[in-house]
Amino acid sequence: MILTSSITWVTAVLLCSLRLSALLLMTPIWQAMNLPVRVRVLLVLTLAVSLVAGMRLSPVHAPTDLFALLKAGAGEVLVGGLMSFGIFVAFGAFSFAGNVLDLQIGFNIANIFDPLTRSHSPLIAALFGMVALALFFTMDAHHMLLRGLAYSLEQVPLGQMLELPGPAVLARQFGTVFSLGLMLAAPPLFCLFLVEICLAVLSRNLPQLNIFLFSVPVKIAVGMAVLAYVSGHFGSVTAKVFGTMFGFWEDVL
């Protein structure tokens, strides 16, 4: 890598860091690490310097005044924001699956603190968020993320304005949250549906039984048992979830 101290190189590092900041600083991956803001900024600048020096990047149109620099910076933030939307949708599928299971099992009665979103979330939703983050690094998706960053710099050079994607692309990406989320939660949901039918028949024949107090431990036991049984098959669905993230990047860029 060859480093130069020219104004063009400094401008390229600044624009690249803006794109990386919009992509990384607003994603659940960065938030889950619980790093101080100064450390995050330092890592973004280090990654930007490495990309600019390694790929020999330079702005397509070097800004000649402050307005041009602000315009180019806004374009880079737009590119990073669209890419971060793809990451949010991927992790949103796990959150949707967890919230649906919490609603059916009954864990939504009590909330716990979710370290990914820094908010209070139901039990299984928080668990799915941590599992998604662990699988992200286990399946080497972070390496694909770095390759995706390099791909974005090749497809949309620094300083070049990106055409906004059509509403069909965004709508299709929103649809993946529900479709893939239901794929993650489908086996426990089907078993819980059968349990609900059995409890309905039982309450019809034994009206003196307090069906609410009886159903809560039964649904928790059945839901957690089925979830533990099918947890080994999460890898294939997770690969599809993260694949949609990078597919969205290809469509947008």
C-alpha positions as a printed Julia matrix, in Angstrom:
253×3 Matrix{Float64}:
   0.0     0.0    0.0
   1.28    3.43  -0.95
   0.24    6.35   1.27
   0.35    9.92   0.07
  -0.51   13.11   1.89
  -2.14   14.88  -1.03
  -5.46   16.69  -0.75
  -7.02   14.17  -3.11
  -6.06   11.28  -0.83
  -7.39   13.06   2.26
 -10.66   13.78   0.45
 -10.94   10.13  -0.58
 -10.42    8.99   3.02
 -13.03   11.46   4.24
 -15.64   10.35   1.69
 -14.91    6.67   2.31
 -15.2     7.13   6.07
 -18.59    8.8    5.6
 -19.85    5.79   3.64
 -18.49    3.36   6.23
 -19.89    5.43   9.11
 -23.4     5.36   7.67
 -23.06    1.62   7.1
 -21.43    0.47  10.34
 -22.32    2.95  13.04
 -26.08    2.46  12.53
 -26.18   -1.34  12.31
 -26.91   -3.89  15.07
 -23.49   -5.46  14.48
 -21.65   -2.36  15.68
 -24.08   -1.65  18.51
 -23.79   -5.15  19.94
 -20.04   -4.78  20.49
 -20.72   -2.02  23.03
 -17.6    -0.06  22.04
 -17.07    3.6   22.93
 -17.84    6.1   20.19
 -14.18    7.15  19.93
 -13.11    3.55  19.32
 -15.77    3.12  16.65
 -14.67    6.3   14.87
 -11.03    5.18  15.03
 -11.88    1.79  13.55
 -13.88    3.42  10.75
 -11.01    5.75   9.9
  -8.53    2.86   9.98
 -10.71    0.8    7.65
 -11.2     3.78   5.34
  -7.44    4.4    5.13
  -6.84    0.71   4.39
  -9.44    0.63   1.61
  -8.3     3.87   0.0
  -4.63    2.9    0.11
  -5.13   -0.74  -0.86
  -7.58   -0.1   -3.72
  -5.9     3.2   -4.76
  -9.2     5.04  -4.58
  -9.74    8.64  -5.55
 -12.87   10.75  -6.02
 -14.4    10.71  -9.48
 -14.79   14.47  -9.36
 -12.48   16.09  -6.83
 -14.5    18.7   -4.85
 -13.24   22.21  -5.57
 -15.29   24.05  -2.94
 -17.21   23.43   0.27
 -20.56   22.96  -1.48
 -19.16   20.28  -3.77
 -17.58   18.52  -0.77
 -20.88   18.56   1.13
 -22.73   17.25  -1.92
 -20.25   14.4   -2.34
 -20.44   13.62   1.38
 -24.24   13.48   1.25
 -24.0    11.01  -1.63
 -21.67    8.78   0.37
 -24.0     8.85   3.39
 -26.86    7.87   1.07
 -24.93    4.87  -0.24
 -23.97    3.77   3.26
 -27.51    4.26   4.52
 -28.99    2.07   1.78
 -26.45   -0.65   2.51
 -27.17   -0.48   6.24
 -30.87   -0.91   5.44
 -30.04   -4.33   3.99
 -28.32   -5.32   7.25
 -31.23   -4.07   9.33
 -33.66   -6.13   7.27
 -31.56   -9.29   7.71
 -31.48   -8.93  11.49
 -35.12   -7.82  11.44
 -36.13  -11.3   10.24
 -34.72  -12.79  13.45
 -36.42  -10.12  15.54
 -39.75  -10.75  13.82
 -39.49  -14.52  14.38
 -38.63  -14.01  18.04
 -41.51  -11.58  18.64
 -44.01  -13.95  17.02
 -42.84  -16.83  19.2
 -42.92  -14.63  22.29
 -46.51  -13.73  21.5
 -47.59  -17.34  21.0
 -45.66  -18.85  23.93
 -46.48  -16.02  26.34
 -43.06  -14.57  27.03
 -44.24  -11.13  25.9
 -45.7   -10.68  29.37
 -42.21   -9.97  30.74
 -39.59   -8.0   28.81
 -35.8    -8.06  29.18
 -33.08   -5.7   28.0
 -31.91   -6.32  24.42
 -28.19   -5.45  23.96
 -28.59   -5.16  20.17
 -31.21   -2.43  20.07
 -30.55   -0.99  23.55
 -34.23   -1.4   24.38
 -36.5    -3.78  26.25
 -37.53   -6.78  24.2
 -39.25  -10.09  24.9
 -37.12  -13.07  25.83
 -36.97  -15.06  22.59
 -36.63  -11.91  20.47
 -33.53  -10.92  22.44
 -32.24  -14.5   22.23
 -32.74  -14.58  18.46
 -30.88  -11.28  18.15
 -27.84  -12.66  19.97
 -28.0   -15.9   17.95
 -28.14  -13.89  14.72
 -25.04  -11.95  15.73
 -23.18  -15.15  16.68
 -24.12  -16.83  13.39
 -23.06  -13.71  11.49
 -19.48  -14.16  12.65
 -19.56  -17.97  12.71
 -20.62  -18.19   9.06
 -17.9   -15.69   8.03
 -20.51  -13.17   6.97
 -18.25  -10.42   8.31
 -15.72  -11.35   5.62
 -18.48  -11.08   3.04
 -19.32   -7.7    4.55
 -15.78   -6.47   3.9
 -15.92   -7.8    0.35
 -19.27   -6.05  -0.04
 -17.66   -2.78   1.02
 -14.96   -3.21  -1.62
 -17.65   -4.13  -4.17
 -19.59   -0.95  -3.39
 -16.48    1.15  -3.91
 -15.98   -0.5   -7.3
 -19.59   -0.14  -8.43
 -20.16    3.35  -7.02
 -16.84    5.24  -6.94
 -16.21    7.88  -4.33
 -17.93   11.16  -5.11
 -20.4     9.66  -7.59
 -24.11   10.15  -6.88
 -26.15    6.97  -6.64
 -29.51    6.66  -8.35
 -32.26    5.97  -5.85
 -33.65    2.43  -6.13
 -37.24    1.89  -7.17
 -39.97    1.21  -4.62
 -40.25   -2.38  -5.86
 -36.72   -3.17  -4.63
 -37.42   -1.76  -1.16
 -40.81   -3.49  -0.96
 -39.29   -6.82  -1.91
 -36.65   -6.4    0.79
 -39.37   -5.61   3.34
 -41.13   -8.81   2.31
 -38.1   -10.89   3.19
 -38.49   -9.87   6.84
 -41.86  -11.63   7.07
 -41.16  -14.59   4.77
 -37.8   -15.56   6.25
 -38.95  -14.69   9.76
 -41.86  -17.11   9.4
 -39.46  -19.75   8.08
 -37.43  -19.43  11.28
 -40.49  -19.64  13.53
 -42.64  -22.05  11.51
 -42.01  -25.38  13.36
 -42.68  -24.03  16.88
 -45.65  -22.01  15.61
 -47.25  -25.09  14.04
 -46.79  -27.12  17.23
 -48.19  -24.29  19.33
 -51.18  -24.1   17.01
 -51.87  -27.79  17.69
 -51.5   -27.14  21.41
 -54.04  -24.31  21.17
 -56.52  -26.67  19.5
 -56.02  -29.27  22.23
 -56.46  -26.67  24.95
 -59.62  -25.37  23.29
 -61.1   -28.89  23.25
 -60.03  -29.38  26.88
 -61.61  -26.12  28.02
 -64.82  -27.06  26.21
 -65.07  -30.37  28.03
 -63.75  -29.15  31.42
 -65.16  -25.65  31.92
 -64.26  -25.69  35.61
 -60.54  -25.89  34.74
 -58.58  -22.59  34.76
 -57.31  -22.97  31.23
 -55.15  -19.83  31.34
 -53.01  -20.99  34.26
 -52.83  -24.47  32.77
 -51.95  -23.35  29.24
 -49.0   -21.07  30.09
 -46.57  -23.79  31.34
 -47.74  -26.22  28.65
 -47.08  -23.76  25.81
 -43.73  -22.74  27.3
 -42.61  -26.38  27.59
 -43.79  -27.32  24.09
 -42.46  -24.15  22.45
 -39.01  -24.33  24.02
 -38.71  -28.07  23.36
 -39.57  -27.71  19.67
 -37.34  -24.65  19.35
 -34.42  -26.55  20.85
 -35.08  -29.51  18.54
 -35.1   -27.45  15.33
 -32.26  -25.09  16.35
 -29.79  -27.25  14.48
 -31.49  -26.37  11.21
 -31.12  -22.6   11.62
 -27.95  -22.58   9.54
 -29.66  -23.08   6.18
 -32.3   -20.42   6.85
 -29.66  -18.04   8.23
 -27.64  -18.42   5.03
 -30.72  -17.35   3.05
 -31.27  -14.39   5.39
 -27.73  -13.09   4.97
 -27.84  -13.91   1.27
 -30.76  -11.53   0.81
 -28.67   -8.79   2.42
 -25.92   -9.08  -0.17
 -28.45   -9.61  -2.95
 -30.06   -6.31  -1.98
 -26.67   -4.62  -2.22
 -26.25   -5.92  -5.76
 -29.69   -4.63  -6.75
 -29.09   -1.21  -5.22
 -25.55   -0.71  -6.45
